[in-house]
Structures are given as structure tokens and as C-alpha cells.
Amino acid sequence: MAREGAGLFAAFRVLGRFSGHVPHVLRYHGRHREFYLAVAVGRSVHTYNVSTRRPGNTLPQDITCLAADRMLIFASYDNILHAFARNKEVVHTYEGHKAKIHLLQPFGDHVISVDVDNVLIVWNIQSEEEYLQIDFDKATFAVSALLHPSTYLNKILLGSEQGTLQLWNIRSNKLLYSFPGWGLAVTTLEQAPAVDVVAVGLVSGHIIVHNIKFDETLMKFQQDWGPITAISFRTADGHPVMAAGSPVGHIALWDLEEKKLMCQMQGAHSTAIAGMTFVPGEPLLITNGADNALRVWIFDGPGGTGRVLRSRMGHSAPPTKIRYHGQNGEQILSAGQDGTLQSFSTVHEKFNKSLGRGSINKKKSKKKGLKLDTMALPPITAFASEVAHQSDWDGIVACHQGYITCTTWNYQKTSMGAHKLRPEEFSKHKPIDIYATAVDITSCGNFAVIGMSTGQVDVYNMQSGIHRGHYGKETAHEGAIRGVAVDGLNQLVITAGSEGLIKFWKFKMKDLVYSTELSSSPSGILLHRDSGILGIAFDDFTISVLDIETRKIVRTFSGHHGRINDMAFSPDGRWLITSSMDCSIKTWDLPSGCLIDCFLVDSAAVSLTMSPTGDFLASAHVDDLGIYLWSNRSLYSLVSLRPLPADYEPSLVALPSTCPMQDVDVSGDEEPCDEMIEYVSPEQLGEQLVTLSLLPESRWKNLLNLDIIKKKNKPREPPKVPKSAPFFIPTLPGLIPRYIPPEEENDTQSKVVKLGILAQKSDFCIHLEGALSTNEYKTPLDLLKSLGPSNIEVELRGLAPEGGGSVEVMLSFLRMIGMMLNKKHNFELAQAYLALFLKLHLKILSSEPKLLEELSKLSMQLEETWVHLRALFSQSLCVLTYMKSALL
């Protein structure tokens, strides 16, 4: 059974993705008088004006090719080409290729695309129609590069994998000239600042500066780092320089006047240079690569080499562990397989920072550079951070893959810290088979607790790096440590061993407090410090929740079908979110012990972390460079938190793109889901339960005190009706005007009550008389419920014979009360109505045998109900008193 619509978490956006293997595009905006940079990142296009970023639209698949002209940005995926306007809207779609597009070239009112099957199509941009299609034979001319030479009207230059070049006129569909080439595959073509001159990059690492008008080679250069991946010319600022990129990430700069190598920028990127462009008229070079980095280099120093002016970079290898840092929910610390520790801001990219790579000796590492660095530490496998005292000393401690030494890191200085933490017995030699497996840092930021593969657990001081002791005589566990945790008050240390034991230790005294055996070997633990609950993941794919106060397992969850990679608690400790190698992310509700949300992703999540403010869940995935944010829909919309059925089939959810995604309610046009229909409580949950009415207290609480209230509210003298003044006020004759006093009116009101009024029976009386035969008391009860306190008293007075009623009507009223007590519904109304009835008619009731018999039945009913209620009240009060007074 699949649940319609989105679940608890909705895809929001991805952090830390800045570049891919697709070359960037630089375009000039005439009206803004500014250069804009377009970069393909996964399925999205980012547009920069070198300092700020604007996310563009998202395509259904990863972008494979990118180009731009004066007005539009062209992006292709598979065999479909799209055109974006204003960086966001897809205004044109071009469909006609049978294979994947790998080359694009805007060309005036047309755009040229070439697919891997060697089909070249010229499209009319506005009409989206094919203007021309040329099929090339892959065996003789496989198109590998495309260029429109400057000032060559209607002409394009094509490079091939066979090494030959062809110049075509696409208006007349004619091959104008075929260049023999140099016998090596052409990888890139670039227009030189001079007319008729083109730079040709070859697979051998040669760059040929060629005059295509006379078919003459002007210059020839060679680099030793493999094929040429990109070429760019520095223009209009007086420096005739050509830059060339390589597959290993190095850049070579050639002086075209002296025809020699000017300088090298080694390690500009850690992967191949995908795209490289000099900004026209400025000493700026923009580069991007598949290492997820986008850099702007400025050439303002001696020797002609460039330095990084601005950059945007994320992990160049997939993240392995992510955790929110601090309590504001704005920074996520991420450790990647590239050996770096980075901080990503959920607010804005400008707050991102890299803490660098772990190194045994930072000075030696700087001299050797990234590629030849033998001092680099392995990737971080686990880390813990704390903001307390992070401005005074290091606040992050991390353990590395297969490495015994744990490192400290300083978030404020954005660098590796001062201390390297390892047991004293291994200070001189470092064994290969012993390594740190788990780490935690105390909430005060003073101590780090580190678990080893030998079962040893050590404590270190974060400020000084001094070893402060270890747990157990020699080792805390017989097997490898799978997890360590310190509670919020530094009272307990909890350790989990691969032999299947959880142990509780006194933090300061290092004594063993308690040990419990688990059902299976644990793979990891996670402590929610505020609530004192411990999540334990097992090797048999189950999860248990342990209460550290009672030291009992309070919940056990099963349902994953692969290794559990990570766990995360919601800030209030109600939810436990788990990710597994079965590509599912599940949310378990701890109070009810049920699965309330589950969804599938394309690649398994290797790490999860929940924001301290509860607004986002962040995930890192297998073979993926990004950190994905999922918004918590329960904060801003109605989400069903009911348990999922046993036959629930989770749906596959696409990972967020780099643009913030709006949460679209997909079920808006459909019928609402059954489980989301608003719950309406029945009048009575169960026949055995006592149920009160929904009437306000003013309707029934003061029925017995009405006479006192009336006396209290009675005015001291009756209100006088003001006399209406005459239009002309009469005056007495005389010099001084005097008004004539009004005459006293001696109106006397009759005190005689007309007996006809008393003779009329009320609706309530009539319905009570009818109920004697039908035994249906719902209608008279509803009438009574609709009246106010004074009217209720009048109606009950009128039930007596002297008030116009009869003994039968009074008997019917008592039976109505008996019905209310039987059904246990409107319980407080039955008590109030009966009390007022007894107060008004006690004399008549004592003289009528029928009424006395009915009253004795009611008395037994009341006694039986009240004894049951009193027992429940006493039990609740006892528990409440114990909870208040007992020392828990």
C-alpha cells in the first residue's frame, strides 16, 4: 500500500555542489555590462557574476553539455537540448537527436549540436526546427571538437578523432576545406585573438597554433601531463599569454611572443581541468573541474603565475560523516573521503569554510603539495564537535580510517588543531593493526573519549591534550569498540563493544557501574543527551532504544534489510531516523514505538543528522559529493503521524537539486487520503465510560443557587421609566419664566395573574408525557440542554401538579434521569437536574409511592456509579502524589 503525496520529509536543496565535469561558459550581458558565468552542477545550471550565485532551473537528468550566447543558455541531457532564458525559464526544447549530445555551439540565430553517433544538427533557435543535418562517417571523421572561427561568416571548423579538420559552410551545406591535421586526435579548438588563427589541442599534449586561412602552423607547444583538456587566451590587457589545462589538474601558461613556457600552476584542481576561460580585458582566469571546485585566479604577481582570488569548493570525494555544529542549526560539519573536514552553511554559501586536510606534519605537507604529500592523514571516519570553549581551544576531535592517532580541529581558526591524541604506550611506534574506531566529546568541551579497535577506551583533555586515564583494568571491552557516548552531566560514559556488551562507567572515577548483554553485536550507538535515550544499531539490521536511567531496552525496531549506516534523533527525542544500505530512510516514533515515515532514495545514505532546531534533516549518500537537505513538513503543514501499515510500500524520492525546491502538495487535485481526514470524536468513546456533556459550566453548575443569585442581583428599587417630554414645555405666566411641574400620574397596575397562562403546558412537559409510552427521552433532554439556568428552573417547577404538571410527568422526568445514568452520558447534567428537582419537589416526592419507588432505583444507580468513580479518582491522586514526592 503506497501513501499518496509527500511524507514527513520533503526534498529542499543540496549543499556543497559547485562544479562538475562539464566545462563552464562565460557570457557577456550587454545591458548589465557584466560577465556572467554558467556552470552545470548535476541537473541544474548555476549562474555567477563571479562573486554571487543565482540558482537556475532543473532538468530531469544530469546535464552533459553547456553553451551560451548573448541571450540564452543552452544545456543538454541525453539526446534533448534545452534553452534557458533569464537563467530560470526553459523557453525552447530541441528534440531530434537519436544519441547523447556531446558538443554545442551557438551560431547567431542558430545553435549547432553534435551527438556521439556523429550527427550534426543546426537548429533555428526561435522556431525550434532543424535547419540542417549532416551525418559523418565515424570511421573516417568522428567529430570531437567544434568552433566558429571569428569573422568567418556561416562557417564552422570541425576537429576529429582521426586528426583531420574540416571547414564547412552550413548555409550552403558545403565542405570548403579539409585540413590534413597532425595524425593525432583533436581534443579542443579555441579561437586566438588574431583573425584566422586557431589553437588546436591534441590528445598527445601538443598545442598547435594554426593559421586556417593559409593552412600554416605558426607555433607548436607541448605539455607532459597528457591530452589538452582546455585552452584559453589572455586578451586585451597587453599580455599575449595562452593557458592550457591538463587531465591531472595542472595549468601551463605559454608566452606567445617568446614562444616558450612562462610558468606552471600545478595542482590548480585535483582532477582534470574541465573548463578554463580568461575574462576579456581583465587579468582573471576562471577554471572549473570535476573536483567540485570553481576558482577565479588573478595574475597580479611577479613571474606571471596566478593566485586564487575567489573560489567555491566542496568535497572532491564523497562525504562519509556529517553532523550539525552548534545549536542554531546553521552549520553542518562534513568529513569526506578526500581527507578534508569542511563546514557548510545552510544560510548562504559565503559562510562555507574548509578546515583543510589532516596531516602528520603540516609544514612538510605544504612544501610537498597535495599530489606528493606522504604526510597526509587517511580520511576521517568519525568525529564529534562541541561549541563550548571552541574559542578557547580546539572543539572538534576526529578519528581516521585505520589510524591509531586521533586529531583535534579548531573551528574558529578553520584549521587542524594543536594535539594528536593516542595512548602513551604507542607514542614511539604506531602499530598497523590497532586504530581508533569511535569518539565523543563532553558537552562542556573539556574532554574527549576515544575507543580503539582493541577494546581500549581513553580520556584526554582537550585543552592540553594530556591523557587522563582509561576505563577497565586494561581494556573496557574484549572486542572492538563500536561506539562511545558521554551523558549531558559528565556522570556516565557508555561504551559498546563488538562482543555484544553495553557498559556504563562513572566518568570521573572510571569504575564500571553496569553491564548488559545485547541480543546481537552492535554496529553503532547514538545518545540523545537531553532525554537520556540511547539508540543502538545492530549487525542484524535491527535497532534498539535503551533508557540510560533505568538501563533497560524500551523499544526495538526491525524493518531494514541492509547495514544501518547512521541514526539521528529529532531535537525533542520523539523520533529516531535511520538510514540503511537498503536505500531507505525511516522515521520511528519512540512514544508509540511505530514506523511513521519511510522513503527510498537512489543511493544509500551513509550519514544523517537532524537540525537542533528541527527544521531540516541532512543526508550524505554513497558516491555523491553533495549534502542533501530535507525539510520537516510537520512544521508547516498537516502531516499524518499515524503508524504505517504492515504492507506499506515506500516510494522512491528524487534527491534535492541545487535550487531550493518548493513543497508542492501533489494530492491537491485528488481526493484526500483516508488517514488525513480530520478525526471527529464520537459522543461517547465506550459504554462503560462516564462521559460529560459539552455544555459550559454556567448552564448547570449554579442551578441549586439560583435563588441566592437572584436575591444578590435584585435591584434596590424598580427602574423608573423616564417621562417623554412634550414638544413645547408649558410655562407659568409672569416676568420670570417658570416651567409648569408635570402632573403626578396615579396609574395602578393590576396584580391579578390571568389563569389562562398557567393552563398552557410547555413543550418540555408535552414531550415528557409522550416519553412515558415510547420510552424515548432524547427530545426532552435536548430541549432542556438548550435552555438557560432560569428557564430550566421554571420548567422543573412546572412539573408539579400545582404548577400545571402531574405526578406522571414527574415520574417521566425521573425515568429520563435514570436513562442518562444508564448510558453514562451527560453525567454532570443528570446530577445537576436531579439535585434541582429534589430541592423543588421534596414534599410531593415524599407523599407519592410511585415517585418514591423510582427514587430508590435512582439512588442505587448513583451509589454504584459513584463508588467506581471514587476508586479511580483515589488511584489517580495516589500516583500523582507519589510522582510529586518520590525521588526519581
Secondary structure, DSSP 8 states (H G I E B T S, - for coil): ----S--SEEEEEEES----SS--EEEEETTTTEEEEEEEETTEEEEESSS-EEEEEE-SS---EEEE-SS-EEEEETTEEEEEETTTEEEEEEE--SS-EEEEEEETTEEEEEETTSEEEEEETTT--EEEEEE--TTT--EEEEE--TT-TTEEEEEETTS-EEEEETTTTEEEEEE---SS-EEEEEE-SSTTEEEEEETTSEEEEEETTTTEEEEEEE-SSSS--EEEEE-SSS--EEEEE-TTS-EEEEETTTTEEEEEETTSSSS-EEEEEE-TTSSEEEEEETTTEEEEEE--SGGG--EEEEEEE--SS-EEEEEEESSSS-EEEEEETTSEEEEEESS-GGG-EEEEE-BS-HHHHHHHTTTT-SSB---EEEEEE--TTTTTS--EEEEETT-S-EEEEETTTTEEEEEEE--GGGSS---SS--EEEEEE-TTSSEEEEEETTS-EEEEETTT--EEEESSSS-S-SS-EEEEEE-TTS-EEEEEETTSEEEEEETTT--EEEEEE-SS-EEEEEEETTTTEEEEEETTS-EEEEETTTTEEEEEE----S-EEEEEE-TTS-EEEEEETTSEEEEEETTTTEEEEEEE-SS-EEEEEE-TTSSEEEEEETT---EEEEEEGGGTS----S---TT----B-----SS------TTSSS---GGGS-----S-S-TTS----S--GGGTTTGGGHHHHHHHH--SS---------SS--EESSSS-EE---------------HHHHHS--HHHHHHHHHHHH---HHHHHHHHTS-HHHHHHHHHTTSGGGT--HHHHHHHHHHHHHHHHHT-SHHHHHHHHHHHHHHSHHHHHH-HHHHHHHHHHHHHHHHHHHHHHHHHHHHHHHHHHHHHS--
